[in-house]
Amino acid sequence: MSEPIIEEIKVSGEQLLAKVRELIREGNIRRITIADKDGKVLMTLPLTLGVVGAILAPSLAAIGAIAALVTECTVKVERETQ
């Protein structure tokens, strides 16, 4: 098993939910971590094969609530290597 690729993306609170949804659609994501501008982890969303649709709905609602509270955050994306 090879090391995952880790990418950090800075987004504003209002862009957060749209960015997370876009990343989930890409499909090669292992984990998404959302941190505030000081680096404090607010949420970690593990994504495994088969986690789709209604199972993600509560997580997306929580991300929407986080987005309303933060002005700037970092989305850390752990991608599968091919």
mmCIF file of the N, C-alpha and C atoms, coordinates in Angstrom:
data_MODEL
# 
_entry.id   MODEL 
# 
loop_
_atom_site.group_PDB 
_atom_site.id 
_atom_site.type_symbol 
_atom_site.label_atom_id 
_atom_site.label_alt_id 
_atom_site.label_comp_id 
_atom_site.label_asym_id 
_atom_site.label_entity_id 
_atom_site.label_seq_id 
_atom_site.pdbx_PDB_ins_code 
_atom_site.Cartn_x 
_atom_site.Cartn_y 
_atom_site.Cartn_z 
_atom_site.occupancy 
_atom_site.B_iso_or_equiv 
_atom_site.pdbx_formal_charge 
_atom_site.auth_seq_id 
_atom_site.auth_comp_id 
_atom_site.auth_asym_id 
_atom_site.auth_atom_id 
_atom_site.pdbx_PDB_model_num 
ATOM 1   N N  . MET A 1 1  ? 0.848   -1.178 0.000  1.00 0.00 ? 1  MET A N  1 
ATOM 2   C CA . MET A 1 1  ? 0.000   0.000  0.000  1.00 0.00 ? 1  MET A CA 1 
ATOM 3   C C  . MET A 1 1  ? 0.886   1.230  0.000  1.00 0.00 ? 1  MET A C  1 
ATOM 4   N N  . SER A 1 2  ? 0.706   2.115  -0.946 1.00 0.00 ? 2  SER A N  1 
ATOM 5   C CA . SER A 1 2  ? 1.551   3.293  -1.052 1.00 0.00 ? 2  SER A CA 1 
ATOM 6   C C  . SER A 1 2  ? 0.996   4.455  -0.235 1.00 0.00 ? 2  SER A C  1 
ATOM 7   N N  . GLU A 1 3  ? 1.850   5.421  0.004  1.00 0.00 ? 3  GLU A N  1 
ATOM 8   C CA . GLU A 1 3  ? 1.468   6.599  0.787  1.00 0.00 ? 3  GLU A CA 1 
ATOM 9   C C  . GLU A 1 3  ? 0.427   7.425  0.036  1.00 0.00 ? 3  GLU A C  1 
ATOM 10  N N  . PRO A 1 4  ? -0.550  7.964  0.754  1.00 0.00 ? 4  PRO A N  1 
ATOM 11  C CA . PRO A 1 4  ? -1.555  8.814  0.098  1.00 0.00 ? 4  PRO A CA 1 
ATOM 12  C C  . PRO A 1 4  ? -0.958  10.171 -0.275 1.00 0.00 ? 4  PRO A C  1 
ATOM 13  N N  . ILE A 1 5  ? -1.581  10.809 -1.211 1.00 0.00 ? 5  ILE A N  1 
ATOM 14  C CA . ILE A 1 5  ? -1.211  12.172 -1.608 1.00 0.00 ? 5  ILE A CA 1 
ATOM 15  C C  . ILE A 1 5  ? -2.035  13.116 -0.753 1.00 0.00 ? 5  ILE A C  1 
ATOM 16  N N  . ILE A 1 6  ? -1.374  14.085 -0.106 1.00 0.00 ? 6  ILE A N  1 
ATOM 17  C CA . ILE A 1 6  ? -2.090  15.027 0.751  1.00 0.00 ? 6  ILE A CA 1 
ATOM 18  C C  . ILE A 1 6  ? -2.008  16.417 0.149  1.00 0.00 ? 6  ILE A C  1 
ATOM 19  N N  . GLU A 1 7  ? -3.150  17.061 0.051  1.00 0.00 ? 7  GLU A N  1 
ATOM 20  C CA . GLU A 1 7  ? -3.273  18.386 -0.554 1.00 0.00 ? 7  GLU A CA 1 
ATOM 21  C C  . GLU A 1 7  ? -4.024  19.286 0.420  1.00 0.00 ? 7  GLU A C  1 
ATOM 22  N N  . GLU A 1 8  ? -3.592  20.532 0.545  1.00 0.00 ? 8  GLU A N  1 
ATOM 23  C CA . GLU A 1 8  ? -4.302  21.495 1.394  1.00 0.00 ? 8  GLU A CA 1 
ATOM 24  C C  . GLU A 1 8  ? -4.871  22.600 0.523  1.00 0.00 ? 8  GLU A C  1 
ATOM 25  N N  . ILE A 1 9  ? -6.136  22.912 0.761  1.00 0.00 ? 9  ILE A N  1 
ATOM 26  C CA . ILE A 1 9  ? -6.834  23.930 -0.023 1.00 0.00 ? 9  ILE A CA 1 
ATOM 27  C C  . ILE A 1 9  ? -7.415  24.944 0.952  1.00 0.00 ? 9  ILE A C  1 
ATOM 28  N N  . LYS A 1 10 ? -7.089  26.211 0.782  1.00 0.00 ? 10 LYS A N  1 
ATOM 29  C CA . LYS A 1 10 ? -7.655  27.269 1.616  1.00 0.00 ? 10 LYS A CA 1 
ATOM 30  C C  . LYS A 1 10 ? -8.930  27.777 0.940  1.00 0.00 ? 10 LYS A C  1 
ATOM 31  N N  . VAL A 1 11 ? -10.004 27.834 1.728  1.00 0.00 ? 11 VAL A N  1 
ATOM 32  C CA . VAL A 1 11 ? -11.292 28.308 1.207  1.00 0.00 ? 11 VAL A CA 1 
ATOM 33  C C  . VAL A 1 11 ? -11.944 29.219 2.236  1.00 0.00 ? 11 VAL A C  1 
ATOM 34  N N  . SER A 1 12 ? -12.857 30.045 1.759  1.00 0.00 ? 12 SER A N  1 
ATOM 35  C CA . SER A 1 12 ? -13.634 30.860 2.685  1.00 0.00 ? 12 SER A CA 1 
ATOM 36  C C  . SER A 1 12 ? -14.783 29.996 3.209  1.00 0.00 ? 12 SER A C  1 
ATOM 37  N N  . GLY A 1 13 ? -15.380 30.419 4.298  1.00 0.00 ? 13 GLY A N  1 
ATOM 38  C CA . GLY A 1 13 ? -16.500 29.679 4.875  1.00 0.00 ? 13 GLY A CA 1 
ATOM 39  C C  . GLY A 1 13 ? -17.623 29.462 3.886  1.00 0.00 ? 13 GLY A C  1 
ATOM 40  N N  . GLU A 1 14 ? -17.904 30.476 3.078  1.00 0.00 ? 14 GLU A N  1 
ATOM 41  C CA . GLU A 1 14 ? -19.017 30.354 2.131  1.00 0.00 ? 14 GLU A CA 1 
ATOM 42  C C  . GLU A 1 14 ? -18.720 29.374 0.993  1.00 0.00 ? 14 GLU A C  1 
ATOM 43  N N  . GLN A 1 15 ? -17.457 29.088 0.720  1.00 0.00 ? 15 GLN A N  1 
ATOM 44  C CA . GLN A 1 15 ? -17.081 28.150 -0.337 1.00 0.00 ? 15 GLN A CA 1 
ATOM 45  C C  . GLN A 1 15 ? -16.910 26.718 0.171  1.00 0.00 ? 15 GLN A C  1 
ATOM 46  N N  . LEU A 1 16 ? -16.907 26.544 1.477  1.00 0.00 ? 16 LEU A N  1 
ATOM 47  C CA . LEU A 1 16 ? -16.555 25.268 2.087  1.00 0.00 ? 16 LEU A CA 1 
ATOM 48  C C  . LEU A 1 16 ? -17.440 24.110 1.632  1.00 0.00 ? 16 LEU A C  1 
ATOM 49  N N  . LEU A 1 17 ? -18.728 24.225 1.763  1.00 0.00 ? 17 LEU A N  1 
ATOM 50  C CA . LEU A 1 17 ? -19.636 23.120 1.429  1.00 0.00 ? 17 LEU A CA 1 
ATOM 51  C C  . LEU A 1 17 ? -19.537 22.750 -0.048 1.00 0.00 ? 17 LEU A C  1 
ATOM 52  N N  . ALA A 1 18 ? -19.488 23.739 -0.913 1.00 0.00 ? 18 ALA A N  1 
ATOM 53  C CA . ALA A 1 18 ? -19.379 23.465 -2.351 1.00 0.00 ? 18 ALA A CA 1 
ATOM 54  C C  . ALA A 1 18 ? -18.077 22.735 -2.672 1.00 0.00 ? 18 ALA A C  1 
ATOM 55  N N  . LYS A 1 19 ? -16.991 23.129 -2.031 1.00 0.00 ? 19 LYS A N  1 
ATOM 56  C CA . LYS A 1 19 ? -15.690 22.497 -2.271 1.00 0.00 ? 19 LYS A CA 1 
ATOM 57  C C  . LYS A 1 19 ? -15.696 21.050 -1.793 1.00 0.00 ? 19 LYS A C  1 
ATOM 58  N N  . VAL A 1 20 ? -16.258 20.791 -0.618 1.00 0.00 ? 20 VAL A N  1 
ATOM 59  C CA . VAL A 1 20 ? -16.313 19.425 -0.092 1.00 0.00 ? 20 VAL A CA 1 
ATOM 60  C C  . VAL A 1 20 ? -17.169 18.540 -1.010 1.00 0.00 ? 20 VAL A C  1 
ATOM 61  N N  . ARG A 1 21 ? -18.283 19.043 -1.458 1.00 0.00 ? 21 ARG A N  1 
ATOM 62  C CA . ARG A 1 21 ? -19.142 18.258 -2.376 1.00 0.00 ? 21 ARG A CA 1 
ATOM 63  C C  . ARG A 1 21 ? -18.393 17.944 -3.663 1.00 0.00 ? 21 ARG A C  1 
ATOM 64  N N  . GLU A 1 22 ? -17.660 18.915 -4.187 1.00 0.00 ? 22 GLU A N  1 
ATOM 65  C CA . GLU A 1 22 ? -16.875 18.712 -5.406 1.00 0.00 ? 22 GLU A CA 1 
ATOM 66  C C  . GLU A 1 22 ? -15.826 17.619 -5.184 1.00 0.00 ? 22 GLU A C  1 
ATOM 67  N N  . LEU A 1 23 ? -15.145 17.662 -4.053 1.00 0.00 ? 23 LEU A N  1 
ATOM 68  C CA . LEU A 1 23 ? -14.123 16.664 -3.749 1.00 0.00 ? 23 LEU A CA 1 
ATOM 69  C C  . LEU A 1 23 ? -14.720 15.270 -3.609 1.00 0.00 ? 23 LEU A C  1 
ATOM 70  N N  . ILE A 1 24 ? -15.878 15.161 -2.980 1.00 0.00 ? 24 ILE A N  1 
ATOM 71  C CA . ILE A 1 24 ? -16.531 13.857 -2.807 1.00 0.00 ? 24 ILE A CA 1 
ATOM 72  C C  . ILE A 1 24 ? -16.887 13.264 -4.164 1.00 0.00 ? 24 ILE A C  1 
ATOM 73  N N  . ARG A 1 25 ? -17.334 14.110 -5.095 1.00 0.00 ? 25 ARG A N  1 
ATOM 74  C CA . ARG A 1 25 ? -17.695 13.635 -6.433 1.00 0.00 ? 25 ARG A CA 1 
ATOM 75  C C  . ARG A 1 25 ? -16.495 13.088 -7.193 1.00 0.00 ? 25 ARG A C  1 
ATOM 76  N N  . GLU A 1 26 ? -15.287 13.591 -6.882 1.00 0.00 ? 26 GLU A N  1 
ATOM 77  C CA . GLU A 1 26 ? -14.091 13.110 -7.574 1.00 0.00 ? 26 GLU A CA 1 
ATOM 78  C C  . GLU A 1 26 ? -13.869 11.619 -7.334 1.00 0.00 ? 26 GLU A C  1 
ATOM 79  N N  . GLY A 1 27 ? -14.199 11.143 -6.140 1.00 0.00 ? 27 GLY A N  1 
ATOM 80  C CA . GLY A 1 27 ? -14.194 9.713  -5.884 1.00 0.00 ? 27 GLY A CA 1 
ATOM 81  C C  . GLY A 1 27 ? -12.887 9.078  -5.455 1.00 0.00 ? 27 GLY A C  1 
ATOM 82  N N  . ASN A 1 28 ? -11.756 9.747  -5.559 1.00 0.00 ? 28 ASN A N  1 
ATOM 83  C CA . ASN A 1 28 ? -10.490 9.121  -5.177 1.00 0.00 ? 28 ASN A CA 1 
ATOM 84  C C  . ASN A 1 28 ? -9.969  9.676  -3.845 1.00 0.00 ? 28 ASN A C  1 
ATOM 85  N N  . ILE A 1 29 ? -10.881 10.076 -2.983 1.00 0.00 ? 29 ILE A N  1 
ATOM 86  C CA . ILE A 1 29 ? -10.540 10.702 -1.707 1.00 0.00 ? 29 ILE A CA 1 
ATOM 87  C C  . ILE A 1 29 ? -10.680 9.680  -0.583 1.00 0.00 ? 29 ILE A C  1 
ATOM 88  N N  . ARG A 1 30 ? -9.672  9.586  0.271  1.00 0.00 ? 30 ARG A N  1 
ATOM 89  C CA . ARG A 1 30 ? -9.744  8.732  1.462  1.00 0.00 ? 30 ARG A CA 1 
ATOM 90  C C  . ARG A 1 30 ? -10.336 9.468  2.645  1.00 0.00 ? 30 ARG A C  1 
ATOM 91  N N  . ARG A 1 31 ? -9.890  10.716 2.818  1.00 0.00 ? 31 ARG A N  1 
ATOM 92  C CA . ARG A 1 31 ? -10.292 11.465 4.019  1.00 0.00 ? 31 ARG A CA 1 
ATOM 93  C C  . ARG A 1 31 ? -10.245 12.957 3.707  1.00 0.00 ? 31 ARG A C  1 
ATOM 94  N N  . ILE A 1 32 ? -11.189 13.689 4.285  1.00 0.00 ? 32 ILE A N  1 
ATOM 95  C CA . ILE A 1 32 ? -11.206 15.143 4.215  1.00 0.00 ? 32 ILE A CA 1 
ATOM 96  C C  . ILE A 1 32 ? -11.174 15.656 5.646  1.00 0.00 ? 32 ILE A C  1 
ATOM 97  N N  . THR A 1 33 ? -10.239 16.565 5.922  1.00 0.00 ? 33 THR A N  1 
ATOM 98  C CA . THR A 1 33 ? -10.143 17.177 7.241  1.00 0.00 ? 33 THR A CA 1 
ATOM 99  C C  . THR A 1 33 ? -10.338 18.674 7.074  1.00 0.00 ? 33 THR A C  1 
ATOM 100 N N  . ILE A 1 34 ? -11.188 19.252 7.913  1.00 0.00 ? 34 ILE A N  1 
ATOM 101 C CA . ILE A 1 34 ? -11.445 20.695 7.863  1.00 0.00 ? 34 ILE A CA 1 
ATOM 102 C C  . ILE A 1 34 ? -10.852 21.314 9.118  1.00 0.00 ? 34 ILE A C  1 
ATOM 103 N N  . ALA A 1 35 ? -10.007 22.324 8.913  1.00 0.00 ? 35 ALA A N  1 
ATOM 104 C CA . ALA A 1 35 ? -9.357  23.012 10.034 1.00 0.00 ? 35 ALA A CA 1 
ATOM 105 C C  . ALA A 1 35 ? -9.624  24.507 9.924  1.00 0.00 ? 35 ALA A C  1 
ATOM 106 N N  . ASP A 1 36 ? -9.667  25.192 11.076 1.00 0.00 ? 36 ASP A N  1 
ATOM 107 C CA . ASP A 1 36 ? -9.857  26.641 11.043 1.00 0.00 ? 36 ASP A CA 1 
ATOM 108 C C  . ASP A 1 36 ? -8.549  27.318 10.656 1.00 0.00 ? 36 ASP A C  1 
ATOM 109 N N  . LYS A 1 37 ? -8.555  28.651 10.570 1.00 0.00 ? 37 LYS A N  1 
ATOM 110 C CA . LYS A 1 37 ? -7.370  29.374 10.098 1.00 0.00 ? 37 LYS A CA 1 
ATOM 111 C C  . LYS A 1 37 ? -6.174  29.237 11.028 1.00 0.00 ? 37 LYS A C  1 
ATOM 112 N N  . ASP A 1 38 ? -6.410  28.822 12.283 1.00 0.00 ? 38 ASP A N  1 
ATOM 113 C CA . ASP A 1 38 ? -5.325  28.600 13.238 1.00 0.00 ? 38 ASP A CA 1 
ATOM 114 C C  . ASP A 1 38 ? -4.811  27.166 13.209 1.00 0.00 ? 38 ASP A C  1 
ATOM 115 N N  . GLY A 1 39 ? -5.402  26.321 12.378 1.00 0.00 ? 39 GLY A N  1 
ATOM 116 C CA . GLY A 1 39 ? -4.968  24.938 12.252 1.00 0.00 ? 39 GLY A CA 1 
ATOM 117 C C  . GLY A 1 39 ? -5.694  23.955 13.145 1.00 0.00 ? 39 GLY A C  1 
ATOM 118 N N  . LYS A 1 40 ? -6.656  24.425 13.939 1.00 0.00 ? 40 LYS A N  1 
ATOM 119 C CA . LYS A 1 40 ? -7.427  23.539 14.816 1.00 0.00 ? 40 LYS A CA 1 
ATOM 120 C C  . LYS A 1 40 ? -8.398  22.713 13.968 1.00 0.00 ? 40 LYS A C  1 
ATOM 121 N N  . VAL A 1 41 ? -8.328  21.387 14.105 1.00 0.00 ? 41 VAL A N  1 
ATOM 122 C CA . VAL A 1 41 ? -9.186  20.500 13.324 1.00 0.00 ? 41 VAL A CA 1 
ATOM 123 C C  . VAL A 1 41 ? -10.625 20.621 13.825 1.00 0.00 ? 41 VAL A C  1 
ATOM 124 N N  . LEU A 1 42 ? -11.530 20.942 12.909 1.00 0.00 ? 42 LEU A N  1 
ATOM 125 C CA . LEU A 1 42 ? -12.946 21.086 13.225 1.00 0.00 ? 42 LEU A CA 1 
ATOM 126 C C  . LEU A 1 42 ? -13.728 19.822 12.913 1.00 0.00 ? 42 LEU A C  1 
ATOM 127 N N  . MET A 1 43 ? -13.291 19.104 11.870 1.00 0.00 ? 43 MET A N  1 
ATOM 128 C CA . MET A 1 43 ? -14.020 17.909 11.455 1.00 0.00 ? 43 MET A CA 1 
ATOM 129 C C  . MET A 1 43 ? -13.137 17.061 10.558 1.00 0.00 ? 43 MET A C  1 
ATOM 130 N N  . THR A 1 44 ? -13.239 15.748 10.729 1.00 0.00 ? 44 THR A N  1 
ATOM 131 C CA . THR A 1 44 ? -12.583 14.803 9.823  1.00 0.00 ? 44 THR A CA 1 
ATOM 132 C C  . THR A 1 44 ? -13.661 13.908 9.245  1.00 0.00 ? 44 THR A C  1 
ATOM 133 N N  . LEU A 1 45 ? -13.652 13.796 7.948  1.00 0.00 ? 45 LEU A N  1 
ATOM 134 C CA . LEU A 1 45 ? -14.663 13.013 7.245  1.00 0.00 ? 45 LEU A CA 1 
ATOM 135 C C  . LEU A 1 45 ? -13.968 11.875 6.501  1.00 0.00 ? 45 LEU A C  1 
ATOM 136 N N  . PRO A 1 46 ? -13.970 10.656 7.071  1.00 0.00 ? 46 PRO A N  1 
ATOM 137 C CA . PRO A 1 46 ? -13.364 9.521  6.354  1.00 0.00 ? 46 PRO A CA 1 
ATOM 138 C C  . PRO A 1 46 ? -14.294 9.074  5.234  1.00 0.00 ? 46 PRO A C  1 
ATOM 139 N N  . LEU A 1 47 ? -13.743 8.873  4.067  1.00 0.00 ? 47 LEU A N  1 
ATOM 140 C CA . LEU A 1 47 ? -14.548 8.443  2.924  1.00 0.00 ? 47 LEU A CA 1 
ATOM 141 C C  . LEU A 1 47 ? -14.039 7.091  2.469  1.00 0.00 ? 47 LEU A C  1 
ATOM 142 N N  . THR A 1 48 ? -14.904 6.112  2.466  1.00 0.00 ? 48 THR A N  1 
ATOM 143 C CA . THR A 1 48 ? -14.549 4.785  2.004  1.00 0.00 ? 48 THR A CA 1 
ATOM 144 C C  . THR A 1 48 ? -15.457 4.424  0.851  1.00 0.00 ? 48 THR A C  1 
ATOM 145 N N  . LEU A 1 49 ? -15.074 3.406  0.126  1.00 0.00 ? 49 LEU A N  1 
ATOM 146 C CA . LEU A 1 49 ? -15.931 2.950  -0.969 1.00 0.00 ? 49 LEU A CA 1 
ATOM 147 C C  . LEU A 1 49 ? -17.294 2.575  -0.402 1.00 0.00 ? 49 LEU A C  1 
ATOM 148 N N  . GLY A 1 50 ? -18.331 3.021  -1.037 1.00 0.00 ? 50 GLY A N  1 
ATOM 149 C CA . GLY A 1 50 ? -19.677 2.700  -0.583 1.00 0.00 ? 50 GLY A CA 1 
ATOM 150 C C  . GLY A 1 50 ? -20.307 3.761  0.306  1.00 0.00 ? 50 GLY A C  1 
ATOM 151 N N  . VAL A 1 51 ? -19.540 4.759  0.736  1.00 0.00 ? 51 VAL A N  1 
ATOM 152 C CA . VAL A 1 51 ? -20.108 5.831  1.563  1.00 0.00 ? 51 VAL A CA 1 
ATOM 153 C C  . VAL A 1 51 ? -20.602 6.913  0.608  1.00 0.00 ? 51 VAL A C  1 
ATOM 154 N N  . VAL A 1 52 ? -21.902 6.913  0.383  1.00 0.00 ? 52 VAL A N  1 
ATOM 155 C CA . VAL A 1 52 ? -22.493 7.870  -0.551 1.00 0.00 ? 52 VAL A CA 1 
ATOM 156 C C  . VAL A 1 52 ? -23.879 8.276  -0.086 1.00 0.00 ? 52 VAL A C  1 
ATOM 157 N N  . GLY A 1 53 ? -24.417 9.260  -0.765 1.00 0.00 ? 53 GLY A N  1 
ATOM 158 C CA . GLY A 1 53 ? -25.816 9.634  -0.597 1.00 0.00 ? 53 GLY A CA 1 
ATOM 159 C C  . GLY A 1 53 ? -26.263 9.944  0.807  1.00 0.00 ? 53 GLY A C  1 
ATOM 160 N N  . ALA A 1 54 ? -27.274 9.231  1.264  1.00 0.00 ? 54 ALA A N  1 
ATOM 161 C CA . ALA A 1 54 ? -27.924 9.509  2.548  1.00 0.00 ? 54 ALA A CA 1 
ATOM 162 C C  . ALA A 1 54 ? -26.969 9.368  3.726  1.00 0.00 ? 54 ALA A C  1 
ATOM 163 N N  . ILE A 1 55 ? -25.957 8.521  3.591  1.00 0.00 ? 55 ILE A N  1 
ATOM 164 C CA . ILE A 1 55 ? -24.992 8.338  4.678  1.00 0.00 ? 55 ILE A CA 1 
ATOM 165 C C  . ILE A 1 55 ? -24.191 9.627  4.895  1.00 0.00 ? 55 ILE A C  1 
ATOM 166 N N  . LEU A 1 56 ? -23.925 10.370 3.837  1.00 0.00 ? 56 LEU A N  1 
ATOM 167 C CA . LEU A 1 56 ? -23.154 11.606 3.940  1.00 0.00 ? 56 LEU A CA 1 
ATOM 168 C C  . LEU A 1 56 ? -23.998 12.812 4.341  1.00 0.00 ? 56 LEU A C  1 
ATOM 169 N N  . ALA A 1 57 ? -25.300 12.708 4.260  1.00 0.00 ? 57 ALA A N  1 
ATOM 170 C CA . ALA A 1 57 ? -26.175 13.858 4.529  1.00 0.00 ? 57 ALA A CA 1 
ATOM 171 C C  . ALA A 1 57 ? -25.924 14.504 5.894  1.00 0.00 ? 57 ALA A C  1 
ATOM 172 N N  . PRO A 1 58 ? -25.816 13.764 6.995  1.00 0.00 ? 58 PRO A N  1 
ATOM 173 C CA . PRO A 1 58 ? -25.547 14.413 8.284  1.00 0.00 ? 58 PRO A CA 1 
ATOM 174 C C  . PRO A 1 58 ? -24.184 15.122 8.315  1.00 0.00 ? 58 PRO A C  1 
ATOM 175 N N  . SER A 1 59 ? -23.196 14.522 7.672  1.00 0.00 ? 59 SER A N  1 
ATOM 176 C CA . SER A 1 59 ? -21.874 15.144 7.617  1.00 0.00 ? 59 SER A CA 1 
ATOM 177 C C  . SER A 1 59 ? -21.910 16.443 6.824  1.00 0.00 ? 59 SER A C  1 
ATOM 178 N N  . LEU A 1 60 ? -22.640 16.440 5.718  1.00 0.00 ? 60 LEU A N  1 
ATOM 179 C CA . LEU A 1 60 ? -22.750 17.653 4.908  1.00 0.00 ? 60 LEU A CA 1 
ATOM 180 C C  . LEU A 1 60 ? -23.501 18.747 5.670  1.00 0.00 ? 60 LEU A C  1 
ATOM 181 N N  . ALA A 1 61 ? -24.484 18.367 6.469  1.00 0.00 ? 61 ALA A N  1 
ATOM 182 C CA . ALA A 1 61 ? -25.205 19.349 7.288  1.00 0.00 ? 61 ALA A CA 1 
ATOM 183 C C  . ALA A 1 61 ? -24.254 19.955 8.324  1.00 0.00 ? 61 ALA A C  1 
ATOM 184 N N  . ALA A 1 62 ? -23.402 19.120 8.916  1.00 0.00 ? 62 ALA A N  1 
ATOM 185 C CA . ALA A 1 62 ? -22.420 19.623 9.886  1.00 0.00 ? 62 ALA A CA 1 
ATOM 186 C C  . ALA A 1 62 ? -21.412 20.545 9.219  1.00 0.00 ? 62 ALA A C  1 
ATOM 187 N N  . ILE A 1 63 ? -21.009 20.219 8.005  1.00 0.00 ? 63 ILE A N  1 
ATOM 188 C CA . ILE A 1 63 ? -20.078 21.076 7.268  1.00 0.00 ? 63 ILE A CA 1 
ATOM 189 C C  . ILE A 1 63 ? -20.734 22.420 6.976  1.00 0.00 ? 63 ILE A C  1 
ATOM 190 N N  . GLY A 1 64 ? -22.023 22.407 6.653  1.00 0.00 ? 64 GLY A N  1 
ATOM 191 C CA . GLY A 1 64 ? -22.763 23.654 6.434  1.00 0.00 ? 64 GLY A CA 1 
ATOM 192 C C  . GLY A 1 64 ? -22.769 24.516 7.684  1.00 0.00 ? 64 GLY A C  1 
ATOM 193 N N  . ALA A 1 65 ? -22.917 23.893 8.852  1.00 0.00 ? 65 ALA A N  1 
ATOM 194 C CA . ALA A 1 65 ? -22.900 24.638 10.119 1.00 0.00 ? 65 ALA A CA 1 
ATOM 195 C C  . ALA A 1 65 ? -21.512 25.217 10.385 1.00 0.00 ? 65 ALA A C  1 
ATOM 196 N N  . ILE A 1 66 ? -20.477 24.444 10.103 1.00 0.00 ? 66 ILE A N  1 
ATOM 197 C CA . ILE A 1 66 ? -19.105 24.939 10.264 1.00 0.00 ? 66 ILE A CA 1 
ATOM 198 C C  . ILE A 1 66 ? -18.882 26.126 9.338  1.00 0.00 ? 66 ILE A C  1 
ATOM 199 N N  . ALA A 1 67 ? -19.347 26.009 8.104  1.00 0.00 ? 67 ALA A N  1 
ATOM 200 C CA . ALA A 1 67 ? -19.165 27.077 7.128  1.00 0.00 ? 67 ALA A CA 1 
ATOM 201 C C  . ALA A 1 67 ? -19.787 28.384 7.601  1.00 0.00 ? 67 ALA A C  1 
ATOM 202 N N  . ALA A 1 68 ? -20.889 28.290 8.331  1.00 0.00 ? 68 ALA A N  1 
ATOM 203 C CA . ALA A 1 68 ? -21.556 29.492 8.832  1.00 0.00 ? 68 ALA A CA 1 
ATOM 204 C C  . ALA A 1 68 ? -20.751 30.151 9.959  1.00 0.00 ? 68 ALA A C  1 
ATOM 205 N N  . LEU A 1 69 ? -19.900 29.380 10.617 1.00 0.00 ? 69 LEU A N  1 
ATOM 206 C CA . LEU A 1 69 ? -19.159 29.889 11.772 1.00 0.00 ? 69 LEU A CA 1 
ATOM 207 C C  . LEU A 1 69 ? -17.755 30.385 11.459 1.00 0.00 ? 69 LEU A C  1 
ATOM 208 N N  . VAL A 1 70 ? -17.151 29.912 10.372 1.00 0.00 ? 70 VAL A N  1 
ATOM 209 C CA . VAL A 1 70 ? -15.771 30.295 10.071 1.00 0.00 ? 70 VAL A CA 1 
ATOM 210 C C  . VAL A 1 70 ? -15.718 31.227 8.867  1.00 0.00 ? 70 VAL A C  1 
ATOM 211 N N  . THR A 1 71 ? -14.736 32.103 8.865  1.00 0.00 ? 71 THR A N  1 
ATOM 212 C CA . THR A 1 71 ? -14.561 32.986 7.722  1.00 0.00 ? 71 THR A CA 1 
ATOM 213 C C  . THR A 1 71 ? -13.541 32.420 6.747  1.00 0.00 ? 71 THR A C  1 
ATOM 214 N N  . GLU A 1 72 ? -12.585 31.662 7.284  1.00 0.00 ? 72 GLU A N  1 
ATOM 215 C CA . GLU A 1 72 ? -11.533 31.090 6.463  1.00 0.00 ? 72 GLU A CA 1 
ATOM 216 C C  . GLU A 1 72 ? -11.150 29.742 7.059  1.00 0.00 ? 72 GLU A C  1 
ATOM 217 N N  . CYS A 1 73 ? -10.920 28.756 6.204  1.00 0.00 ? 73 CYS A N  1 
ATOM 218 C CA . CYS A 1 73 ? -10.511 27.454 6.718  1.00 0.00 ? 73 CYS A CA 1 
ATOM 219 C C  . CYS A 1 73 ? -9.645  26.745 5.685  1.00 0.00 ? 73 CYS A C  1 
ATOM 220 N N  . THR A 1 74 ? -9.068  25.644 6.117  1.00 0.00 ? 74 THR A N  1 
ATOM 221 C CA . THR A 1 74 ? -8.241  24.822 5.248  1.00 0.00 ? 74 THR A CA 1 
ATOM 222 C C  . THR A 1 74 ? -8.875  23.449 5.135  1.00 0.00 ? 74 THR A C  1 
ATOM 223 N N  . VAL A 1 75 ? -8.983  22.972 3.917  1.00 0.00 ? 75 VAL A N  1 
ATOM 224 C CA . VAL A 1 75 ? -9.483  21.625 3.659  1.00 0.00 ? 75 VAL A CA 1 
ATOM 225 C C  . VAL A 1 75 ? -8.270  20.777 3.301  1.00 0.00 ? 75 VAL A C  1 
ATOM 226 N N  . LYS A 1 76 ? -7.986  19.782 4.127  1.00 0.00 ? 76 LYS A N  1 
ATOM 227 C CA . LYS A 1 76 ? -6.875  18.869 3.886  1.00 0.00 ? 76 LYS A CA 1 
ATOM 228 C C  . LYS A 1 76 ? -7.451  17.619 3.251  1.00 0.00 ? 76 LYS A C  1 
ATOM 229 N N  . VAL A 1 77 ? -6.968  17.281 2.056  1.00 0.00 ? 77 VAL A N  1 
ATOM 230 C CA . VAL A 1 77 ? -7.506  16.175 1.282  1.00 0.00 ? 77 VAL A CA 1 
ATOM 231 C C  . VAL A 1 77 ? -6.462  15.075 1.193  1.00 0.00 ? 77 VAL A C  1 
ATOM 232 N N  . GLU A 1 78 ? -6.843  13.877 1.596  1.00 0.00 ? 78 GLU A N  1 
ATOM 233 C CA . GLU A 1 78 ? -5.971  12.713 1.492  1.00 0.00 ? 78 GLU A CA 1 
ATOM 234 C C  . GLU A 1 78 ? -6.497  11.878 0.340  1.00 0.00 ? 78 GLU A C  1 
ATOM 235 N N  . ARG A 1 79 ? -5.709  11.802 -0.727 1.00 0.00 ? 79 ARG A N  1 
ATOM 236 C CA . ARG A 1 79 ? -6.140  11.106 -1.943 1.00 0.00 ? 79 ARG A CA 1 
ATOM 237 C C  . ARG A 1 79 ? -5.516  9.720  -2.055 1.00 0.00 ? 79 ARG A C  1 
ATOM 238 N N  . GLU A 1 80 ? -6.242  8.830  -2.693 1.00 0.00 ? 80 GLU A N  1 
ATOM 239 C CA . GLU A 1 80 ? -5.723  7.509  -3.012 1.00 0.00 ? 80 GLU A CA 1 
ATOM 240 C C  . GLU A 1 80 ? -4.639  7.658  -4.081 1.00 0.00 ? 80 GLU A C  1 
ATOM 241 N N  . THR A 1 81 ? -3.615  6.857  -4.002 1.00 0.00 ? 81 THR A N  1 
ATOM 242 C CA . THR A 1 81 ? -2.625  6.828  -5.072 1.00 0.00 ? 81 THR A CA 1 
ATOM 243 C C  . THR A 1 81 ? -2.972  5.680  -5.990 1.00 0.00 ? 81 THR A C  1 
ATOM 244 N N  . GLN A 1 82 ? -2.748  5.862  -7.246 1.00 0.00 ? 82 GLN A N  1 
ATOM 245 C CA . GLN A 1 82 ? -3.116  4.836  -8.236 1.00 0.00 ? 82 GLN A CA 1 
ATOM 246 C C  . GLN A 1 82 ? -1.920  4.044  -8.660 1.00 0.00 ? 82 GLN A C  1 
# 
